[in-house]
């Protein structure tokens, strides 16, 4: 059993992940901004923690993460202003990494997207540019830091039911990735030390998720 903190706990991926993890016997704390979100968290079997990651310092976040084995970052500004995108997807994300390291949490799993990186190719006048830049900076900070990280990069997200099947590499040909499949990938990654130091980009596909994760080397 692991103690796992999910940042961005009220998102659809996070809610699905919390339910998967608690069903496997893990102890989950899900960080949310609003008290009215607590009931949804409790329904998954996780414990809600009211925490505004935009407002909290790395030191304050470190106190929340103390005693945990894993931090999963599944938060996002969800579009809107570039300023808030940078605030959440870059600055707050980086603070959670620094806080996790300070708290003695070794394992950190980041939800990114397929194609993330400073070579993303998104033009500056595109509405997606701020998000692409923010995720590139956050992912790079994670790769160059002390944490035992895995970066998960799904394709364009859909609300389809989980198939339990994905494709990676040349098999990642579907345009979409089910949010529930992303949650299943995260649940597998948390227990798979062979994924440490890897970025896993994928879409919905034809290979069972446990087989894909087990084959990563």
C-alpha positions in Angstrom: 0.0 0.0 0.0 1.3 3.4 -1.0 0.3 6.9 0.2 -0.4 8.9 -2.9 -1.2 12.6 -3.3 -3.1 13.6 -6.4 -2.8 17.3 -7.4 -5.8 18.5 -9.3 -8.0 15.9 -7.7 -11.4 17.0 -9.1 -10.5 16.6 -12.7 -12.0 13.7 -14.6 -8.8 11.8 -14.9 -7.9 12.3 -11.2 -11.4 11.2 -10.0 -11.1 8.0 -12.1 -7.5 7.5 -10.8 -8.5 7.9 -7.2 -11.2 5.3 -7.5 -8.7 2.9 -9.1 -6.0 3.4 -6.5 -8.3 3.1 -3.5 -9.7 -0.1 -4.9 -6.2 -1.4 -5.0 -5.7 -0.6 -1.3 -3.7 2.6 -1.7 -4.2 5.5 0.7 -5.1 8.6 -1.5 -5.2 12.3 -0.7 -6.8 14.4 -3.5 -6.0 18.1 -3.5 -8.9 20.3 -4.6 -9.5 24.1 -4.4 -13.2 24.2 -3.4 -15.0 22.7 -0.3 -18.0 21.8 -2.5 -15.7 19.4 -4.4 -15.1 17.3 -1.2 -18.1 15.0 -1.6 -17.0 13.9 -5.1 -13.5 13.1 -3.8 -14.9 11.1 -0.8 -17.1 9.1 -3.2 -13.9 7.7 -4.8 -12.6 6.5 -1.5 -9.9 9.2 -1.3 -9.5 11.9 1.3 -10.1 15.4 0.1 -7.5 18.1 1.0 -8.5 21.7 0.4 -5.4 23.3 -1.2 -5.0 26.1 -3.8 -1.8 25.2 -5.5 -1.6 28.7 -7.1 -1.6 30.3 -3.7 0.5 27.9 -1.6 4.3 28.2 -1.4 6.6 25.2 -1.9 7.1 25.1 1.9 3.3 24.9 2.5 2.9 22.2 -0.2 5.8 20.3 1.3 3.8 20.0 4.6 0.9 18.5 2.7 3.2 16.0 0.8 5.1 14.9 3.9 4.7 11.2 4.5 3.5 10.4 1.0 5.2 7.9 -1.4 4.0 9.4 -4.7 2.8 12.7 -6.0 0.7 12.7 -9.2 0.2 16.0 -11.0 -3.1 16.1 -12.9 -4.0 19.8 -12.5 -4.4 22.3 -15.2 -5.8 25.8 -15.8 -8.1 24.4 -18.5 -7.5 27.1 -21.0 -8.5 30.7 -20.3 -5.8 33.4 -19.9 -2.2 32.7 -20.7 -1.3 34.2 -17.3 -3.3 31.6 -15.4 -2.0 28.8 -17.7 1.5 29.7 -16.8 0.6 30.1 -13.2 -0.9 26.6 -12.9 0.6 24.5 -15.6 4.2 25.8 -15.1 4.8 27.7 -11.9 2.5 25.7 -9.6 3.6 22.5 -11.1 7.2 23.3 -10.5 6.5 24.3 -6.9 4.9 20.9 -6.3 8.0 19.2 -7.6 10.2 21.2 -5.4 7.9 20.6 -2.5 7.8 16.8 -3.1 11.6 16.7 -3.1 11.8 18.7 0.1 9.2 16.5 1.8 11.2 13.4 0.9 8.7 12.1 -1.7 10.8 10.2 -4.2 8.2 9.3 -6.9 6.5 11.9 -9.0 4.1 11.2 -12.0 3.2 14.0 -14.3 0.2 14.2 -16.7 1.5 16.0 -19.8 0.4 15.5 -23.4 1.6 13.7 -26.5 4.1 16.0 -28.4 5.0 18.2 -25.4 8.4 19.8 -25.4 10.1 23.1 -26.4 10.0 21.9 -30.0 6.2 21.7 -29.9 5.9 23.9 -33.0 2.8 25.8 -31.8 2.9 29.4 -33.2 2.8 32.2 -30.7 -0.5 33.5 -31.9 -2.2 30.2 -31.3 -4.3 29.9 -28.2 -2.5 26.6 -27.3 0.9 28.3 -27.2 0.9 29.2 -23.5 -0.1 25.7 -22.5 2.6 24.1 -24.8 5.2 26.4 -23.3 4.1 25.9 -19.7 4.1 22.1 -20.0 7.5 22.1 -21.8 9.0 24.1 -18.9 7.4 21.9 -16.2 8.4 18.7 -17.9 12.0 19.9 -18.3 12.2 20.9 -14.6 11.0 17.4 -13.7 13.5 15.6 -16.0 16.4 17.6 -14.6 15.5 17.4 -10.9 16.1 14.7 -8.2 12.7 13.0 -8.4 12.0 9.5 -9.7 9.7 10.7 -12.4 7.4 9.3 -15.1 5.8 11.7 -17.6 2.6 10.4 -19.1 1.7 12.0 -22.5 -1.8 11.0 -23.8 -3.2 12.1 -27.2 -6.2 14.4 -27.5 -8.5 13.5 -24.6 -11.9 12.0 -25.0 -14.8 11.0 -22.7 -15.0 7.5 -24.2 -15.2 4.6 -21.7 -11.9 2.9 -20.9 -11.0 0.2 -23.3 -8.0 -0.8 -21.3 -6.0 -0.8 -24.6 -3.5 1.7 -25.8 -0.8 2.2 -28.5 2.7 3.6 -28.1 5.3 4.5 -30.7 4.3 3.5 -34.2 1.1 2.0 -32.7 0.0 5.4 -31.3 -2.1 6.1 -34.4 -5.5 7.0 -32.9 -6.1 10.7 -32.6 -7.8 10.3 -29.2 -7.1 8.9 -25.8 -9.9 8.1 -23.3 -9.5 9.9 -20.0 -10.3 6.7 -18.2 -7.5 4.9 -20.1 -5.1 7.7 -18.9 -6.2 7.0 -15.4 -5.5 3.3 -15.9 -2.0 4.1 -17.3 -1.3 6.3 -14.2 -2.4 3.5 -11.9 -0.1 1.0 -13.6 2.8 3.5 -13.7 2.7 4.2 -10.0 3.5 0.5 -9.2 6.0 0.1 -12.1 9.5 1.2 -11.2 10.7 0.2 -14.7 8.9 3.4 -15.9 11.1 5.7 -13.8 12.9 8.2 -16.0 10.6 7.6 -18.9 8.1 9.7 -20.9 5.3 7.5 -22.1 3.3 8.9 -25.1 0.3 7.0 -26.2 -3.2 7.0 -27.7 -6.1 4.6 -27.5 -4.9 1.4 -29.2 -4.9 -2.4 -29.4 -2.5 -3.5 -26.6 -3.5 -4.1 -23.0 -2.2 -1.3 -20.7 -0.4 -3.7 -18.3 1.5 -5.3 -21.2 2.6 -1.8 -22.5 3.8 -0.7 -19.1 5.6 -4.0 -18.4 7.5 -3.8 -21.7 9.0 -0.4 -20.9 12.7 -0.6 -20.4 
